[in-house]
């Protein structure tokens, strides 16, 4: 494979997309979503309420928001490739640190810092995947889905690793710490592979995001009126997606444990959910390529609401598995749909700003979602009622996204 090839072959681009997907595996699949597997033993050992347990992912989302806010300046200064690899190293360090902490405040700080690094990794990787897609426009949706589907690889790895480590360390004090250390080690290995990608990336993929021309005001993700005003419906739908989906991904394993699921059941459920994430890159690529408005986001949000309700209406194992498979097959494609929306409707010079704008509202939704879901779960109805609220939030998000029209060319 030729380094920095001027005209990369389809096979070359596919390998690069797969390498980039390890960034998504670290930033979301491991750093964020492995927490659902660790929440039940940590809550039991440390005496947490559901609100505090959800607050850990709220802190993670707050860090993610800080990371998104700093992205435009860091992109201009460092370029996406350095930010991708450097952020992945930091995220791995923070994962290891989790195993050495037990008090709530230090763990909240750790989750915040991990979220900060995760945003750098995830947004930088999304921009690079979009640049790869511009080299092969007919496969752009597939390449974006492949990148975001890398999160499923991290979920699958977490599902296979965490229950096994918890069972092996069941006789030790704070056995859950060993799971954090194992996940940190896995993140370092993935980062090592990810760090090999720069030598094979097309030369322009390394370039920092250009600053605005002299005499013009720099547009930040929040200030850029084209994103806020003209993508308003899609941003609103994405805000509610962030609030709704994270309730499921934070508490669904705790719900399964309450319903009597054993370690093998949890491993199977989360592994299949992650596998469905990986498969979603092919499943929805045509939808993302064909439509320029908010229709894809609306359809996918609505399906997520259905998947969430399936986990609640009955403890039947077939319905539970259907819930996990459907959720895994859909939720990351909502993220990909916003990147596709930006790519379809904005010039390449504004992609970073557009992606960061969606990342900010995504993070805002995730800040609210886990704590509110946990607070509801601490009251009458328990976790089931909390997840019903998540499903309703997703359906309202679908209605908002359905109002988003394509931007007029020029």
C-alpha positions in Angstrom: 0.0 0.0 0.0 1.6 3.3 -1.1 2.0 5.9 1.5 0.0 9.1 1.0 -1.2 7.9 -2.4 -2.5 10.7 -4.6 -5.3 8.4 -5.9 -6.0 5.7 -3.4 -7.5 2.5 -4.6 -10.8 1.2 -3.2 -8.9 -1.5 -1.2 -6.6 1.2 0.2 -9.5 3.4 1.3 -11.3 0.4 2.9 -8.2 -0.5 4.9 -7.9 3.1 6.1 -11.5 3.3 7.1 -11.1 0.1 9.1 -8.0 1.5 10.8 -9.9 4.7 11.6 -12.7 2.7 13.1 -10.4 1.7 16.0 -10.7 5.3 17.1 -14.4 4.9 17.4 -13.9 1.6 19.2 -11.7 3.3 21.8 -13.6 6.6 22.1 -17.1 5.2 22.4 -17.2 1.4 22.4 -14.7 1.1 25.2 -14.4 4.4 27.0 -18.1 5.1 27.2 -20.2 2.0 26.6 -18.2 -0.5 28.7 -19.5 1.4 31.7 -22.9 -0.2 31.3 -21.3 -3.6 32.1 -19.5 -2.2 35.2 -22.4 -0.1 36.6 -24.1 -3.0 38.4 -21.1 -4.3 40.4 -19.8 -0.8 41.1 -23.2 0.4 42.2 -23.6 -2.6 44.5 -20.0 -2.3 45.9 -20.0 1.5 46.4 -23.6 2.0 47.4 -24.6 4.3 44.6 -28.1 5.4 43.7 -29.2 5.1 40.1 -29.0 8.9 39.9 -25.3 8.9 40.9 -24.6 5.9 38.6 -26.2 7.9 35.7 -24.2 10.9 36.8 -21.0 9.1 35.9 -22.1 9.1 32.3 -23.3 12.7 32.7 -19.8 13.6 33.7 -18.4 11.7 30.7 -20.8 13.7 28.4 -19.8 17.0 30.0 -16.2 16.2 29.2 -17.3 15.2 25.7 -18.9 18.7 25.4 -15.7 20.4 26.5 -13.8 18.4 23.9 -16.2 19.3 21.2 -16.0 23.0 22.1 -12.2 22.9 21.8 -12.2 20.9 18.5 -12.1 23.8 15.9 -9.1 25.5 17.4 -7.3 22.2 18.0 -8.1 21.0 14.5 -6.6 24.2 13.0 -3.5 23.9 15.2 -2.7 20.2 15.2 -4.7 18.6 12.3 -7.1 15.7 12.7 -4.6 12.9 12.6 -2.5 14.1 15.5 -5.6 14.8 17.5 -7.0 11.4 16.7 -3.9 9.5 18.0 -3.1 11.8 20.9 -6.7 11.7 22.1 -6.7 8.0 21.9 -3.6 7.7 24.0 -5.1 10.0 26.7 -8.4 8.1 26.7 -6.5 4.9 27.3 -4.6 6.4 30.2 -7.9 7.6 31.8 -9.4 4.1 31.4 -6.5 2.6 33.4 -6.9 5.3 36.1 -10.5 4.2 36.7 -9.3 1.0 38.4 -7.4 3.0 41.1 -10.3 5.1 42.2 -13.3 4.4 44.4 -14.6 7.7 45.8 -17.4 9.3 43.8 -15.7 12.7 43.1 -12.4 11.3 41.6 -14.4 8.9 39.5 -16.6 11.8 38.2 -13.4 13.7 37.3 -12.0 10.6 35.6 -15.2 10.2 33.5 -15.1 13.8 32.6 -11.5 13.7 31.4 -12.2 10.4 29.5 -15.1 12.2 27.7 -12.9 15.1 26.8 -10.3 12.9 25.1 -13.1 10.8 23.5 -14.6 13.8 21.8 -11.2 14.7 20.2 -10.8 11.1 18.9 -14.4 10.7 17.7 -14.8 14.0 15.9 -11.3 13.9 14.3 -12.0 10.4 13.1 -15.4 11.4 11.7 -13.8 14.2 9.8 -11.1 11.9 8.4 -13.8 9.4 7.4 -15.7 12.1 5.6 -12.5 13.1 3.7 -12.1 9.5 2.7 -15.7 9.4 1.5 -15.0 12.4 -0.7 -12.4 10.4 -2.5 -15.1 7.8 -3.4 -18.5 9.5 -3.3 -20.4 6.4 -4.4 -19.2 4.7 -1.2 -19.2 7.7 1.1 -22.2 6.5 3.2 -20.7 3.0 3.6 -17.3 4.4 4.6 -18.9 6.7 7.2 -20.9 3.8 8.5 -17.8 1.6 8.7 -16.0 4.2 10.8 -18.9 4.7 13.2 -19.5 0.9 13.3 -16.1 0.6 14.9 -17.9 1.5 18.1 -19.5 -1.9 17.8 -16.0 -3.5 17.8 -15.3 -1.8 21.2 -18.7 -2.9 22.5 -18.1 -6.5 21.5 -14.6 -6.5 23.1 -16.1 -5.0 26.3 -18.8 -7.7 26.3 -16.3 -10.5 26.0 -13.8 -9.0 28.4 -15.7 -7.4 31.3 -18.0 -10.3 32.4 -15.1 -12.8 32.2 -12.8 -10.6 34.3 -15.5 -9.8 36.8 -16.1 -13.6 37.2 -12.4 -14.3 37.6 -12.0 -11.5 40.2 -15.3 -12.2 42.0 -13.4 -13.4 45.2 -11.3 -10.2 45.5 -12.0 -6.8 46.9 -13.1 -4.3 44.2 -12.9 -7.0 41.5 -14.4 -4.5 39.0 -11.0 -2.6 39.1 -9.4 -5.4 37.1 -12.0 -5.0 34.4 -11.1 -1.3 34.1 -7.4 -2.2 33.8 -8.1 -4.8 31.2 -10.1 -2.3 29.1 -7.3 0.2 29.4 -4.9 -2.3 28.1 -7.2 -3.1 25.2 -7.4 0.6 24.4 -3.7 0.9 24.3 -3.4 -2.0 21.9 -6.1 -0.5 19.6 -4.3 2.9 19.8 -1.0 1.3 18.7 -2.7 0.0 15.5 -4.5 3.3 15.0 -1.1 5.1 15.2 0.0 3.2 12.1 -2.7 4.9 9.9 -1.0 8.3 9.4 1.7 6.9 7.1 -1.0 5.4 4.8 -3.4 8.3 4.8 -3.8 10.6 1.7 -1.6 13.7 2.2 -4.5 16.1 2.4 -6.0 14.1 5.3 -3.2 15.3 7.5 -3.8 19.0 6.9 -5.1 21.1 9.7 -8.5 22.6 9.2 -8.0 25.9 7.4 -8.6 29.2 9.2 -11.0 31.7 7.7 -9.6 34.2 5.2 -8.0 37.3 6.5 -10.6 40.0 7.5 -13.4 37.5 8.2 -14.6 36.5 11.7 -13.8 32.8 12.6 -16.9 30.7 12.8 -17.2 28.5 15.9 -19.6 25.6 16.1 -22.0 27.5 18.3 -21.7 30.9 16.5 -21.9 29.7 12.9 -25.4 30.8 12.0 -25.6 28.5 9.0 -25.4 25.4 11.3 -27.7 26.7 14.1 -30.3 28.4 12.0 -30.5 26.2 8.9 -29.9 22.8 10.6 -32.1 23.8 13.5 -34.6 20.9 13.2 -31.9 18.3 12.8 -29.9 19.7 15.7 -33.0 19.5 17.9 -33.7 15.9 16.9 -30.0 15.1 17.6 -30.2 16.7 21.0 -33.1 14.4 22.0 -31.3 11.5 20.4 -28.3 12.1 22.7 -30.7 12.3 25.8 -32.7 9.2 24.8 -30.2 6.7 23.5 -27.7 7.2 26.4 -30.4 6.2 28.9 -30.6 2.8 27.2 -26.9 2.3 26.8 -26.2 3.3 30.5 -28.9 1.2 32.2 -30.0 -1.7 29.9 -27.5 -4.1 31.5 -28.7 -3.2 35.0 -32.2 -3.9 33.8 -31.2 -7.3 32.5 -29.5 -8.1 35.8 -32.7 -7.1 37.6 -34.7 -9.4 35.3 -32.4 -12.3 36.3 -29.9 -12.4 33.4 -26.6 -14.2 34.2 -23.1 -13.3 33.0 -23.4 -15.5 29.9 -26.7 -13.8 29.0 -25.2 -10.4 29.4 -22.2 -11.3 27.3 -24.4 -12.7 24.5 -26.7 -9.7 24.6 -23.9 -7.0 24.5 -21.8 -9.0 22.0 -24.8 -9.2 19.5 -25.5 -5.5 20.1 -22.0 -4.7 19.1 -22.1 -7.0 16.1 -25.2 -5.3 14.9 -23.4 -1.9 15.2 -20.7 -3.2 12.9 -23.2 -4.6 10.4 -25.1 -1.3 10.4 -22.4 0.3 8.2 -23.8 -1.7 5.2 -27.4 -1.7 6.4 -28.1 2.0 6.2 -25.4 3.3 3.8 -27.9 3.6 0.9 -30.3 5.7 3.1 -27.5 8.1 4.0 -26.3 8.4 0.5 -29.7 9.1 -1.1 -31.4 11.6 1.2 -30.0 15.1 1.9 -32.5 16.2 4.6 -33.5 14.9 8.1 -35.5 11.9 6.9 -32.8 9.3 7.8 -32.3 10.7 11.3 -36.1 10.7 11.8 -36.5 7.1 10.7 -33.5 5.9 12.8 -34.7 7.8 15.9 -38.1 6.2 15.7 -36.7 2.7 15.4 -34.5 3.3 18.5 -37.6 4.2 20.4 -39.2 0.9 19.4 -36.0 -1.0 20.4 -36.0 0.7 23.8 -39.6 -0.2 24.5 -38.9 -3.9 23.5 -36.6 -4.2 26.5 -39.3 -2.8 28.8 -42.6 -4.4 27.8 -41.6 -8.0 28.8 -38.7 -9.8 30.3 -39.1 -12.4 27.5 -35.6 -13.3 26.3 -36.5 -13.2 22.6 -37.8 -9.7 23.0 -34.7 -8.7 24.9 -32.5 -10.0 22.2 -34.6 -8.3 19.5 -34.2 -5.0 21.5 -30.4 -5.3 21.6 -30.1 -6.3 17.9 -32.3 -3.5 16.7 -30.7 -0.9 18.9 -27.2 -1.9 17.9 -28.2 -1.9 14.2 -29.5 1.6 14.4 -28.0 3.9 17.0 -24.6 4.7 15.5 -26.2 5.3 12.1 -28.0 8.2 13.7 -24.5 9.7 14.3 -23.4 8.8 10.8 -26.6 10.5 9.5 -25.6 13.9 10.9 -22.1 13.6 9.3 -23.8 12.7 6.0 -26.2 15.7 6.4 -23.2 18.0 6.8 -21.3 16.4 3.9 -24.4 16.7 1.6 -25.2 20.3 2.4 -22.0 22.2 3.3 -18.7 22.8 1.4 -15.8 20.7 2.6 -14.2 23.8 4.3 -17.1 23.9 6.7 -17.4 20.2 7.5 -15.3 20.4 10.7 -17.5 23.3 12.0 -20.7 21.4 11.1 -19.6 18.1 12.7 -18.6 20.0 15.8 -22.0 21.7 16.0 -23.8 18.4 16.0 -21.3 17.0 18.5 -22.0 19.8 20.9 -25.8 19.3 20.9 -25.2 15.5 21.1 -23.1 16.1 24.2 -25.7 18.4 25.7 -28.3 15.6 25.3 -26.0 13.1 26.9 -25.4 15.3 29.9 -29.1 15.4 30.7 -30.0 11.8 29.7 -28.2 9.5 32.2 -29.0 11.6 35.3 -32.6 12.1 34.4 -33.1 8.4 33.5 -31.4 7.4 36.8 -33.5 9.9 38.8 -36.7 8.4 37.3 -35.4 4.9 37.9 -34.9 5.7 41.6 -38.6 6.4 41.9 -41.8 4.3 41.4 -41.5 2.0 38.4 -37.7 1.6 38.6 -35.5 1.2 35.6 -38.4 0.2 33.3 -40.1 3.7 33.8 -36.7 5.4 33.2 -36.3 3.6 29.8 -39.9 4.4 28.8 -38.9 8.1 29.2 -35.9 7.4 27.0 -38.1 5.9 24.3 -40.5 8.9 24.3 -37.6 11.3 24.1 -36.3 9.4 21.0 -39.7 9.6 19.3 -40.0 13.3 19.9 -36.5 13.6 18.4 -37.7 11.7 15.3 -40.6 14.2 14.9 -38.2 17.2 15.0 -35.7 15.6 12.6 -38.5 14.9 10.1 -38.9 18.7 9.7 -35.3 19.2 8.5 -35.2 20.1 4.8 -32.1 20.0 2.5 -30.2 23.3 2.4 -30.5 25.2 -0.9 -27.4 24.8 -3.0 -25.5 28.1 -3.1 
